[in-house]
């Protein structure tokens, strides 16, 4: 998908070939002044949002057999890291009980609707992160980020080490077409959390 900025750059290249150098230079300078001012003024502050715990409240007290009927299961964390909770955005401790459940993390009217397995700690507290705050659960992993527009269509995707997440998010939010971002753990491909403009 071609952005407005890309179309303008292409127009300038064509214009510079067909008109005198002085006129094309003036137009190019005007465009870059406007474009650069828009970039400077673009809000790239962000807020990471965890999945709401209330969505899983009915599952917490179910027996193992009842969980199986809804394609979920209760497991015991035997490594750390290894069981990242999508409610608290923290790693489960070794020996802690977690639920492994299917979850529609991109529940939208779009071809990009998607679901997959996630872990939820049974005693998880809801994560409430500040502006531009990134939890350690993300910085320590290889991540896949997927940027979507207001029509819930993907406009960008990339894989990166979590230590570079802040720069990657800010870079995407320089694009006015990007409405929100979803973060996945790259190797297993499972959903982690969403990112919105602050």
One Martini backbone bead per residue (centre of mass of N, CA, C, O) as a GRO file, in nm:
protein
  198
    1UNK     BB    1   0.095   0.037   0.025
    2UNK     BB    2   0.066   0.374  -0.062
    3UNK     BB    3   0.164   0.657   0.055
    4UNK     BB    4   0.149   0.993   0.054
    5UNK     BB    5   0.454   1.039   0.064
    6UNK     BB    6   0.529   0.856  -0.178
    7UNK     BB    7   0.361   1.007  -0.392
    8UNK     BB    8   0.507   1.279  -0.362
    9UNK     BB    9   0.791   1.183  -0.437
   10UNK     BB   10   0.718   1.084  -0.722
   11UNK     BB   11   0.617   1.356  -0.828
   12UNK     BB   12   0.886   1.507  -0.799
   13UNK     BB   13   1.054   1.337  -0.990
   14UNK     BB   14   0.881   1.394  -1.241
   15UNK     BB   15   0.891   1.706  -1.229
   16UNK     BB   16   1.206   1.738  -1.253
   17UNK     BB   17   1.215   1.626  -1.552
   18UNK     BB   18   0.981   1.841  -1.690
   19UNK     BB   19   1.119   2.088  -1.548
   20UNK     BB   20   1.276   2.330  -1.444
   21UNK     BB   21   1.500   2.346  -1.194
   22UNK     BB   22   1.390   2.585  -1.029
   23UNK     BB   23   1.094   2.485  -0.995
   24UNK     BB   24   1.156   2.205  -0.870
   25UNK     BB   25   1.308   2.310  -0.623
   26UNK     BB   26   1.080   2.468  -0.495
   27UNK     BB   27   0.882   2.233  -0.462
   28UNK     BB   28   1.065   2.049  -0.297
   29UNK     BB   29   1.107   2.243  -0.057
   30UNK     BB   30   0.812   2.269   0.022
   31UNK     BB   31   0.752   1.973   0.077
   32UNK     BB   32   0.976   1.918   0.291
   33UNK     BB   33   0.872   2.124   0.491
   34UNK     BB   34   0.594   1.996   0.536
   35UNK     BB   35   0.676   1.705   0.599
   36UNK     BB   36   0.873   1.761   0.837
   37UNK     BB   37   0.659   1.903   1.015
   38UNK     BB   38   0.470   1.658   1.041
   39UNK     BB   39   0.675   1.471   1.176
   40UNK     BB   40   0.738   1.645   1.425
   41UNK     BB   41   0.414   1.657   1.509
   42UNK     BB   42   0.405   1.364   1.549
   43UNK     BB   43   0.265   1.130   1.751
   44UNK     BB   44   0.476   0.871   1.929
   45UNK     BB   45   0.330   0.808   2.159
   46UNK     BB   46   0.266   0.527   2.387
   47UNK     BB   47   0.046   0.232   2.465
   48UNK     BB   48   0.036  -0.058   2.643
   49UNK     BB   49  -0.199  -0.337   2.609
   50UNK     BB   50  -0.358  -0.560   2.785
   51UNK     BB   51  -0.541  -0.812   2.861
   52UNK     BB   52  -0.838  -0.870   3.002
   53UNK     BB   53  -0.922  -1.054   3.276
   54UNK     BB   54  -1.242  -1.072   3.251
   55UNK     BB   55  -1.241  -1.269   2.999
   56UNK     BB   56  -1.145  -1.524   3.221
   57UNK     BB   57  -1.321  -1.565   3.481
   58UNK     BB   58  -1.486  -1.832   3.401
   59UNK     BB   59  -1.221  -2.022   3.385
   60UNK     BB   60  -1.075  -2.029   3.666
   61UNK     BB   61  -1.294  -2.249   3.812
   62UNK     BB   62  -1.245  -2.477   3.634
   63UNK     BB   63  -1.212  -2.776   3.543
   64UNK     BB   64  -1.026  -2.974   3.349
   65UNK     BB   65  -1.267  -3.086   3.187
   66UNK     BB   66  -1.403  -2.814   3.123
   67UNK     BB   67  -1.161  -2.696   2.970
   68UNK     BB   68  -1.155  -2.904   2.739
   69UNK     BB   69  -1.437  -2.814   2.616
   70UNK     BB   70  -1.274  -2.518   2.547
   71UNK     BB   71  -0.971  -2.567   2.462
   72UNK     BB   72  -0.838  -2.592   2.749
   73UNK     BB   73  -0.565  -2.554   3.003
   74UNK     BB   74  -0.383  -2.667   3.285
   75UNK     BB   75  -0.063  -2.547   3.396
   76UNK     BB   76   0.284  -2.585   3.486
   77UNK     BB   77   0.545  -2.402   3.546
   78UNK     BB   78   0.898  -2.508   3.443
   79UNK     BB   79   0.985  -2.216   3.342
   80UNK     BB   80   1.221  -1.920   3.333
   81UNK     BB   81   1.123  -1.852   3.080
   82UNK     BB   82   0.775  -1.959   2.910
   83UNK     BB   83   0.508  -1.802   3.067
   84UNK     BB   84   0.345  -1.557   2.928
   85UNK     BB   85   0.142  -1.310   3.046
   86UNK     BB   86  -0.142  -1.120   2.905
   87UNK     BB   87  -0.225  -0.955   3.170
   88UNK     BB   88   0.056  -0.882   3.333
   89UNK     BB   89   0.324  -0.895   3.167
   90UNK     BB   90   0.444  -1.168   3.299
   91UNK     BB   91   0.617  -1.410   3.434
   92UNK     BB   92   0.595  -1.713   3.534
   93UNK     BB   93   0.646  -1.904   3.792
   94UNK     BB   94   0.777  -2.166   3.917
   95UNK     BB   95   0.478  -2.359   3.982
   96UNK     BB   96   0.274  -2.205   3.838
   97UNK     BB   97  -0.052  -2.146   3.746
   98UNK     BB   98  -0.187  -2.189   3.412
   99UNK     BB   99  -0.356  -2.083   3.126
  100UNK     BB  100  -0.444  -2.244   2.819
  101UNK     BB  101  -0.578  -2.041   2.555
  102UNK     BB  102  -0.798  -1.942   2.330
  103UNK     BB  103  -0.755  -1.634   2.121
  104UNK     BB  104  -0.905  -1.340   1.984
  105UNK     BB  105  -0.685  -1.080   1.909
  106UNK     BB  106  -0.838  -1.014   1.611
  107UNK     BB  107  -1.161  -0.886   1.644
  108UNK     BB  108  -1.246  -0.835   1.316
  109UNK     BB  109  -1.365  -0.684   1.010
  110UNK     BB  110  -1.135  -0.887   0.856
  111UNK     BB  111  -0.893  -1.075   0.700
  112UNK     BB  112  -0.714  -1.026   0.987
  113UNK     BB  113  -0.839  -1.219   1.147
  114UNK     BB  114  -0.737  -1.358   1.477
  115UNK     BB  115  -0.587  -1.652   1.644
  116UNK     BB  116  -0.467  -1.798   1.967
  117UNK     BB  117  -0.242  -1.891   2.199
  118UNK     BB  118  -0.247  -1.836   2.564
  119UNK     BB  119  -0.130  -1.706   2.871
  120UNK     BB  120  -0.273  -1.733   3.214
  121UNK     BB  121  -0.259  -1.629   3.519
  122UNK     BB  122  -0.450  -1.701   3.790
  123UNK     BB  123  -0.303  -1.443   3.971
  124UNK     BB  124  -0.339  -1.204   3.795
  125UNK     BB  125  -0.251  -0.876   3.738
  126UNK     BB  126  -0.332  -0.596   3.597
  127UNK     BB  127  -0.191  -0.424   3.352
  128UNK     BB  128  -0.050  -0.077   3.403
  129UNK     BB  129   0.078   0.129   3.177
  130UNK     BB  130   0.269   0.369   3.078
  131UNK     BB  131   0.399   0.597   2.895
  132UNK     BB  132   0.642   0.426   2.715
  133UNK     BB  133   0.609   0.153   2.851
  134UNK     BB  134   0.822  -0.146   2.885
  135UNK     BB  135   0.822  -0.465   2.935
  136UNK     BB  136   1.039  -0.724   2.991
  137UNK     BB  137   0.882  -0.942   2.825
  138UNK     BB  138   0.979  -0.788   2.554
  139UNK     BB  139   1.292  -0.717   2.564
  140UNK     BB  140   1.372  -1.049   2.582
  141UNK     BB  141   1.257  -1.075   2.282
  142UNK     BB  142   1.147  -1.199   1.989
  143UNK     BB  143   0.971  -0.996   1.755
  144UNK     BB  144   0.642  -0.920   1.618
  145UNK     BB  145   0.523  -0.655   1.415
  146UNK     BB  146   0.181  -0.516   1.354
  147UNK     BB  147   0.039  -0.289   1.136
  148UNK     BB  148  -0.267  -0.090   1.144
  149UNK     BB  149  -0.548   0.034   1.025
  150UNK     BB  150  -0.880   0.146   1.048
  151UNK     BB  151  -0.951  -0.130   0.867
  152UNK     BB  152  -0.763  -0.372   0.966
  153UNK     BB  153  -0.506  -0.341   0.790
  154UNK     BB  154  -0.205  -0.434   0.690
  155UNK     BB  155   0.103  -0.213   0.657
  156UNK     BB  156   0.305  -0.370   0.862
  157UNK     BB  157   0.607  -0.586   0.903
  158UNK     BB  158   0.825  -0.714   1.173
  159UNK     BB  159   1.145  -0.823   1.297
  160UNK     BB  160   1.270  -0.805   1.646
  161UNK     BB  161   1.435  -0.699   1.900
  162UNK     BB  162   1.310  -0.586   2.199
  163UNK     BB  163   1.517  -0.348   2.245
  164UNK     BB  164   1.381  -0.207   1.963
  165UNK     BB  165   1.077  -0.129   2.009
  166UNK     BB  166   1.049   0.175   2.046
  167UNK     BB  167   1.157   0.261   1.767
  168UNK     BB  168   0.951   0.098   1.599
  169UNK     BB  169   0.694   0.233   1.701
  170UNK     BB  170   0.764   0.525   1.634
  171UNK     BB  171   0.802   0.479   1.331
  172UNK     BB  172   0.506   0.392   1.276
  173UNK     BB  173   0.373   0.664   1.406
  174UNK     BB  174   0.469   0.846   1.162
  175UNK     BB  175   0.236   0.699   1.032
  176UNK     BB  176  -0.088   0.805   0.982
  177UNK     BB  177  -0.209   0.517   0.896
  178UNK     BB  178  -0.148   0.421   1.175
  179UNK     BB  179  -0.347   0.295   1.449
  180UNK     BB  180  -0.210   0.009   1.526
  181UNK     BB  181  -0.041  -0.247   1.731
  182UNK     BB  182   0.093  -0.577   1.717
  183UNK     BB  183   0.234  -0.821   1.941
  184UNK     BB  184   0.469  -1.089   1.892
  185UNK     BB  185   0.606  -1.387   1.925
  186UNK     BB  186   0.803  -1.497   1.681
  187UNK     BB  187   0.847  -1.803   1.700
  188UNK     BB  188   0.545  -1.898   1.788
  189UNK     BB  189   0.332  -1.645   1.713
  190UNK     BB  190   0.217  -1.524   1.965
  191UNK     BB  191   0.031  -1.320   2.136
  192UNK     BB  192   0.070  -1.026   2.352
  193UNK     BB  193   0.002  -0.714   2.243
  194UNK     BB  194  -0.098  -0.373   2.237
  195UNK     BB  195  -0.069  -0.057   2.044
  196UNK     BB  196  -0.110   0.292   2.122
  197UNK     BB  197  -0.177   0.602   2.115
  198UNK     BB  198  -0.127   0.861   2.368
   0.00000   0.00000   0.00000
